[in-house]
């Protein structure tokens, strides 16, 4: 053992490089695993609490993307009456309407009711929380996600204007209708962090004003409130058009009934999407990328293992003399083989330890960037069982890989005997 | 009692057709110093390989310290070599990245018997041998083997062969890389130490000038005639 250490120390430069290569790949594999886990959890959590999403008929995944993730749109809108209909449907506990199509500096703007903040649930049925302020209670109020607040430096009281369209480029700015921020939501690492919420009335007003603006912009300033919807229902404002409705059921068994009722709705083609099912579909797409990533890190691991085998094998030729001397003082070929395997284990083990350190270091440094930028976390927490298994597997592979040079050295020592043919 | 006894030993290398050794017989008693001389290809190295147990040999041909080498399996032969033999080669005797003392103590890593035969700390014994072979243990003991001169390296190799007092010391042209004066002192110290420890010293060399250090000088061509020495 001390012989192995001495011998490795004698080749410390190459040995250090090898350890470093293994360390990097260990760190990479761990990071990929953590990111994968985190991405999947954050993904799967993004729509918990919602039992159904009702939207104009379309692709389930598209509806999910548009509503929960704020990516793209549901296409055509549906009549606001659907909301009332759904609210009165048996089995429906609550219904939250969504209006979409605007953005604020690239962040999707959602028109909804204050009930959204009450019912939307993410990871493990956690609800939304306000770090500052409260939900909007009038037409001009707005609530922003944590990332919006961080990126744009907004706070309660800031006035914002929205742009039409879902892209980052403001095609048409609704600067005639500013909103005042009434609340900032706590970060939860879902798409909500990137959303701006305003009331249905506010959203509708925005669009109601587009037409008159071109005729006489001062009109709208003089009369900023909506004029076409004075016939408000007793349970709240109902706009002409909405994009989707989140539905919570009073009992799980009502799902099929509600789904059927929505699907057979005569006035418009509608669909009721179960977010969990759609999420699974979506995950099967991203899962491919995930596997590719995983494959890559395994390939990197394999490359570093090969690097170690190369290092051990390359050194064999130069160490023939060393082995012959060891044999002459009584080392059996088996002892020499054991030396090689021990070296490999030592290299792999130190690679793993260094890799862990690198991983934790990176996790610590990258944590803020990752969680704000992508809503995923590496987590500097201790290793879980599967990660320990992974590391042990790597160690075993290190030992296995060393069998190749070990076998060569065995043959070599047998052939050389004690005479060093140099 | 004969520490090395070779009787009627013939050997053909695997794949070879001519016998390297034909009916060779040789005996070396405890404390005896024997020089074996012969041209290249006369089978000197083969004989040393057979005695040190590196090659497979028939039963009953070679015995060392009363043990028939031919009956031992390969792994036992390695152990046996560590326990009972000290070897010195022409050059490259030392592990370059170990210190002089660590090189001397190498056999003790593999042989409990050699370890146990040393009274007192191993380190002290290594230094004693260094001093006995004319090396300053304080100056050179900790230095890396690769930093030593060839003459110093050979003495370290001799110290390693001697440590733990093995019954047999085999030397394969240990002086061929040394200059005449170093040669003389090296041989003197080696044979003296071998005699002190009571080991049988069998040395192979081309060098005529060293004969006076040995009790007997045998030419390879005489082996078939020497017969078994009791």
Interface residues (C-beta under 8 A of the other chain):
Chain A: X3 X6 X7 X9 X10 X321 X322 X324 X325 X326 X327 X328 X329 X330 X331 X332 X333 X334 X335 X417 X418 X419 X420 X422
Chain B: X45 X49 X52 X54 X55 X74 X75 X78 X79 X81 X82 X83 X87 X89 X92 X93 X94 X95 X96 X97 X98 X102 X106 X107 X109 X110 X111 X160
